[in-house]
Structures are given as structure tokens and as C-alpha cells.
Amino acid sequence: MIAALLFDLDGTLIDSDPLHYRVFETMFAERGRVLTEALYLDRIHGRHNEDSFPELFPDEDAIALSLQKEAQFRDMLGAGHAPMPGAEALLDLARERGWRCAAVTNAPRINAEAMLAAIGLGAHMELLVIGEECSRAKPDPEPYLAAMRAFGAAPASCIAFEDSASGLRAAAASGAHVVAVRSAGLTEDALRRHGAATTIADFTDPALTALLDRLAAA
């Protein structure tokens, strides 16, 4: 059996939400609007730009705004950023046990590559699946299914790590065991309502140990 660990990036492998929030906060302020945490979580967090920008800024060029926003995010990201606690150790364990590893994200490829480089985990990922390069992005399960097809892995032998509502729905619909990282301010009930089977504070959480042991024994 081929086992695989499938990781979202933003808010899962890297605590990038504060950077995204600051960029959107500036964009809203420039238009005389106020960004709230509730609005960010409900209409922005985890969603693809092509879905959220036409709703947020209906009278503007969504593609141009998206390119501008992502460039500002990369500028804030810089060259170095700490990965989520325990992420590197988990990926080292996956390598030891022969598990396949992929990043599955709605971020543009240039951002995804920049984030993996910034946290120093690019070499740990065999595969990078980009939502906008699939037939459908999250919350559709297709990006996760694409990773499974590439590895030849059955959903039952995959663990997907997510933090956003749309990402959790995508991962759950793919059939993987879904682990939610509690990094985005969503309640435990909300995380489970959107598809989480397990929740963790980060990758050092003891709740992950039994799940990994079961995967190793399968």
C-alpha cells in the first residue's frame, strides 16, 4: 500500500495568514473599507482568488488585483520564515517510513514555491499541486485527487492536513483522513463541521502520534 501525506501550505505548513491579512487590510483601506476578521475568514481565507476577488471588488480587474496582491505577499514573506512547529520533523519521519509527500494548495505556483523556499521544505515535497492548474481548485476535491493519482495512492491511505473551511471540504471530499491545524481562528466545531476528523495545534501535537502509528501499521 502506498501511503501519502498531503499538505496545504498557507496556514498549515507556514503561518502566513497574518501576512495575507495585512495585504488585504491595506487593499480595503485604500478603498475606504474596513477588513474584519469575520469577513476575512468567511469570504477570503482558503478561497481561490478567482472566486473571491470578483465578490470583494466587483468593479475592478480581478486578475490585475490578484497579481498585485500576491506580489505584495511575496515581498512581505521575504527569504526566510519558520515552518509550522514540527513540520520538518514530520516530513523527515515520512521519508524514513517511505511515505509520499505533496503540497496541495490554491496559492499561485510562484507563491507556493516562494513559501516552500522560505520555510526550507521544498526538497521534502515530491509533488506540488496547484489548484488553478487543475480542472477545479479547492473546495473541489480535484487537487487532492490529482495528488493521489500521481502517487497511485488510495484515499484511505492518505492523510490531508488543512486549516481553512474550503480546504477541509476539499480534503474530506477526496476521501483522505483530514487533519485540521488550528491556526486560522476557526472553532473546533467549525473545523469538524467542514470535514476534519482530527484537529491539532501544530505538528508537535500528541494527537497526531496515534494517527501516524496507524498509517505505519496499515
MOVEN-V633527 format. One record per residue. N is the residue number from 1. SS is DSSP state (hx for helix, st for strand, lp for the rest). PHI is phi in whole degrees, 0 to 359 (* if undefined). NEAR is the number of other ideal C-beta (glycine too) atoms within 8 Angstrom. Layout:
# MOVEN-V633527
n = <N:N>
ss = <SS:SS>
phi = <PHI:PHI>
near = <NEAR:NEAR>
This chain:
# MOVEN-V633527
n = <1:2:3:4:5:6:7:8:9:10:11:12:13:14:15:16:17:18:19:20:21:22:23:24:25:26:27:28:29:30:31:32:33:34:35:36:37:38:39:40:41:42:43:44:45:46:47:48:49:50:51:52:53:54:55:56:57:58:59:60:61:62:63:64:65:66:67:68:69:70:71:72:73:74:75:76:77:78:79:80:81:82:83:84:85:86:87:88:89:90:91:92:93:94:95:96:97:98:99:100:101:102:103:104:105:106:107:108:109:110:111:112:113:114:115:116:117:118:119:120:121:122:123:124:125:126:127:128:129:130:131:132:133:134:135:136:137:138:139:140:141:142:143:144:145:146:147:148:149:150:151:152:153:154:155:156:157:158:159:160:161:162:163:164:165:166:167:168:169:170:171:172:173:174:175:176:177:178:179:180:181:182:183:184:185:186:187:188:189:190:191:192:193:194:195:196:197:198:199:200:201:202:203:204:205:206:207:208:209:210:211:212:213:214:215:216:217:218>
ss = <lp:lp:lp:st:st:st:st:lp:lp:st:lp:lp:lp:st:lp:lp:hx:hx:hx:hx:hx:hx:hx:hx:hx:hx:hx:hx:hx:hx:lp:lp:lp:lp:lp:lp:hx:hx:hx:hx:hx:hx:hx:hx:lp:lp:lp:lp:hx:hx:hx:hx:hx:hx:hx:hx:lp:lp:lp:lp:lp:hx:hx:hx:hx:hx:hx:hx:hx:hx:hx:hx:hx:hx:hx:hx:hx:lp:lp:lp:lp:lp:st:lp:lp:lp:hx:hx:hx:hx:hx:hx:hx:hx:hx:hx:hx:lp:lp:st:st:st:st:st:st:lp:lp:lp:hx:hx:hx:hx:hx:hx:hx:hx:hx:hx:hx:lp:lp:hx:hx:hx:lp:lp:st:st:st:st:hx:hx:hx:lp:lp:lp:lp:lp:lp:lp:lp:hx:hx:hx:hx:hx:hx:hx:hx:hx:hx:lp:lp:lp:hx:hx:hx:st:st:st:st:st:lp:lp:hx:hx:hx:hx:hx:hx:hx:hx:hx:hx:lp:lp:st:st:st:st:st:lp:lp:lp:lp:lp:lp:hx:hx:hx:hx:hx:hx:lp:lp:lp:lp:st:st:st:lp:lp:lp:lp:lp:lp:hx:hx:hx:hx:hx:hx:hx:hx:hx:hx:hx:lp>
phi = <*:270:257:216:251:242:244:294:257:301:80:244:270:219:278:262:302:302:290:300:299:298:295:295:300:293:299:295:299:296:252:72:241:244:270:253:297:297:295:300:291:280:240:237:302:80:270:285:305:296:270:274:296:298:283:285:228:296:261:236:285:297:293:297:295:296:298:295:299:292:295:295:298:296:298:290:299:72:269:223:204:287:287:302:308:86:295:294:296:295:292:295:297:301:296:298:269:78:278:279:227:219:261:233:218:271:292:301:304:297:289:300:295:294:293:298:292:297:265:72:244:302:289:278:260:285:215:235:257:252:305:288:267:266:296:212:267:304:276:292:286:307:300:290:297:297:296:298:297:297:271:69:256:281:307:295:256:241:245:249:251:217:223:256:300:293:293:297:296:296:295:297:292:283:95:287:284:258:248:263:270:278:248:255:87:284:288:303:299:294:300:287:297:273:130:290:266:223:234:223:286:196:278:263:297:301:298:279:300:297:295:292:296:294:295:294:275:289>
near = <5:9:14:15:14:16:13:16:14:14:15:14:14:13:8:13:11:7:10:12:11:9:12:12:9:9:11:10:10:6:7:4:6:5:10:6:7:6:9:12:11:7:8:11:13:12:11:10:11:10:9:11:11:9:7:8:10:6:3:7:5:11:6:8:12:11:8:8:12:13:8:10:13:10:7:9:11:7:4:4:10:5:11:13:7:10:13:10:9:12:12:9:9:12:10:6:8:5:10:12:15:16:15:13:13:13:12:9:9:8:11:14:10:10:16:14:9:12:12:7:12:8:4:10:12:6:11:11:15:13:14:9:6:12:3:6:12:12:8:10:11:11:17:17:9:11:15:16:7:9:12:6:11:8:9:6:11:18:13:15:13:15:16:14:12:12:15:16:12:16:16:12:11:13:7:13:10:14:15:16:16:11:11:12:5:12:5:7:6:9:13:11:6:12:11:13:7:11:11:12:6:11:12:7:9:4:9:12:7:7:12:11:8:8:11:8:5:7>
